[in-house]
Structures are given as structure tokens and as C-alpha cells.
Amino acid sequence: MSETGTPYGTPFGDLLRAANKTGVSYRKLAERAVDPETGVVVGYTTLHRIAQDKLIMLEPGVVGAVAAAIMSALDVTERDVRTAASQQYCGLVADDPFGASGDEATVVVVHAPGMKRKDMPKVEELLRRYAAGDLPAELSEGGESSH
């Protein structure tokens, strides 16, 4: 367990530490820590706090800025960084437990830590139906719910 007291690990902090280990200082990373969508800028002290597994004020622009910094040093996607932040700070795991992602679509299931494929039979059935083109109208493109 980290000093933040989270049993979920510190994958967000791990990414920043890994970026730093490539030889890029936290100050240099901070120069690149700008969210392209919102323009939010994250400074050196925030990056250092994350790397030390300390709590920060978290919002989507902050995670986007940190992602921009990390992606400049590591071969990771913004989604990888957002997934790591959600696990560390919210206790959620976002992954593809069914191996259903491919070139045309990425499947991401948000779930509690420790859940495996066998623990989510309804989600697996929904994905099978989607792949077969057999979804209820409210889940189909252009479909409307009868509710």
C-alpha cells in the first residue's frame, strides 16, 4: 500500500516515475504538461506530488496535461494515462478483460479492482450480442428507447 493509503496501487505515479527515469526531469516534463483540449497547465510541483504518490486536485484538464507530459517521454497513450489516474485516485480499473479490442474498436470496461472476466457475465453477453449485430434498439445506432 502506498503512503496515500490506496490499496489500488500507484499506476499514475508509476508512469511519472518511469518518464523521469528516461532522463527527463520533472521540470522538463512540466514544460510539456499542457492539456491540448482545455489549455490547463500543470507545474513541476504537481508532477512531483503525483510521482511521490501524494493527493492532488484532480480534474480532466490536469490529467490531460499530465498525459501530454508523460507521452512526450514514454510510449503510452492518453487513455493509458487516464486509466492509471482513475485507478490510483478513484479505485477504478479500466481495461479490456475480454480481449475484445481490435483495429476498429477499443473495448474498455470500468470495474472494481479484482474483478475478472468470469465476474462479468452480463457484460460479456452484451459484447457478444454487439459483435453479432444483435442489440436492442436503444443500444443500436439510430435506435430509440421505448422508455
DARAGI-V783818 format. One record per helix or strand of 2 or more residues. SS is the DSSP state (helix for helix, strand for strand). FROM is the first residue (numbers start at 1). LEN is the number of residues. If there is no record, write none. Layout:
{{SS;FROM;LEN} {SS;FROM;LEN}}
//
This chain:
{{helix;11;11} {helix;26;6} {helix;44;8} {helix;60;12} {helix;78;13} {strand;92;4} {strand;109;4} {helix;117;3} {helix;121;12} {helix;137;3}}
//
